[in-house]
């Protein structure tokens, strides 16, 4: 049952420098198979770019708006998470911040993946189903009139 961020994060996200061209960013997004890019430099994570944001940015550039790189389109609406952070700590932080994505960093501060609210919800759903299956399977294990010997019932 997933408990830690590293157990549910997807780690095949593309990490790009802020000055990367929109064309290169689109190609990397396509190769990664995810509709999300993490924008980071040597110092820190700068933001996230979704496919929608990339398309809107490309349209703006085509209309003559000055876009100098993918970093100009990056959203700062995310939280940082550690790989070893408990999901039950991360989820409330994401809710309080009003974000749907957390960029996961390793102990050296390098991007190692992304967690979305969807992954957290799916992990919780799987956990609930496993717990519910245990409850159902133990229900009929012995009849109520015949308690197991370990219950400590006293014979008359």
SVG drawing of the C-alpha trace seen along z (x, -y; Angstrom):
<svg xmlns="http://www.w3.org/2000/svg" viewBox="-25 -41 48 66">
<polyline fill="none" stroke="black" stroke-width="0.4" points="0.0,0.0 1.6,-3.3 2.7,-5.4 5.6,-7.5 5.7,-9.9 8.4,-7.8 6.0,-4.9 3.4,-6.7 5.3,-9.5 5.9,-9.3 9.6,-9.8 9.6,-10.0 8.9,-13.7 11.0,-16.0 13.1,-18.6 14.1,-21.6 16.1,-24.8 14.1,-28.1 15.7,-29.2 14.7,-26.0 12.8,-26.9 9.2,-26.2 9.8,-23.8 12.3,-21.8 10.0,-21.8 7.1,-20.4 9.4,-17.7 10.5,-16.7 6.9,-16.7 6.0,-14.4 8.9,-12.0 8.1,-11.9 4.5,-10.8 3.4,-13.2 1.6,-16.5 3.8,-18.2 7.3,-19.7 9.3,-20.7 11.3,-23.9 14.4,-24.0 17.9,-25.4 21.0,-24.6 19.7,-26.5 16.0,-25.6 12.7,-24.5 11.2,-27.4 7.8,-26.1 5.6,-23.7 4.3,-23.9 1.3,-21.8 0.4,-20.9 -2.4,-23.5 0.0,-26.2 2.6,-25.3 -0.1,-25.5 -1.3,-28.9 2.3,-30.1 3.1,-28.9 0.0,-30.7 1.1,-33.9 4.6,-33.6 3.1,-33.2 1.1,-36.4 4.3,-38.3 4.3,-38.3 7.9,-38.1 8.5,-34.6 12.2,-34.0 11.9,-30.4 9.7,-27.8 10.5,-29.4 8.3,-32.4 5.3,-30.1 6.1,-28.3 3.4,-28.3 4.5,-28.6 1.4,-26.8 3.0,-23.7 4.6,-22.5 7.9,-20.8 7.9,-17.3 10.6,-15.0 10.8,-11.4 10.6,-10.1 7.7,-12.3 4.5,-10.5 1.5,-11.0 -0.6,-11.9 1.7,-14.9 1.8,-15.9 -1.9,-15.7 -3.0,-18.4 -0.1,-20.7 -1.4,-20.5 -4.9,-21.2 -3.9,-24.2 -1.8,-25.6 -4.6,-25.0 -2.4,-23.0 -2.8,-19.7 0.9,-18.9 3.9,-18.4 7.4,-18.4 9.4,-15.7 13.1,-16.3 15.7,-13.9 18.0,-14.6 20.4,-16.6 17.5,-18.8 17.4,-17.4 14.0,-16.8 13.1,-13.1 9.5,-13.1 6.0,-14.6 3.0,-13.6 -0.5,-14.8 -3.7,-14.7 -4.9,-12.0 -2.1,-9.6 -2.8,-10.3 -6.5,-9.6 -5.8,-6.4 -3.4,-5.2 -6.0,-6.0 -8.7,-4.1 -6.4,-1.1 -5.7,-1.2 -9.4,-1.5 -10.3,1.5 -7.6,3.7 -8.8,2.8 -12.4,3.4 -11.5,6.8 -9.9,7.8 -13.1,6.8 -15.3,8.8 -13.1,11.9 -12.9,12.1 -16.7,11.6 -17.6,15.2 -14.5,16.9 -16.4,18.3 -20.1,18.3 -21.1,15.9 -22.4,18.8 -19.0,20.5 -16.3,18.0 -12.7,18.9 -10.9,20.3 -8.7,17.2 -11.6,14.9 -11.4,16.0 -15.0,17.1 -15.6,18.8 -17.4,22.2 -20.1,22.7"/>
</svg>
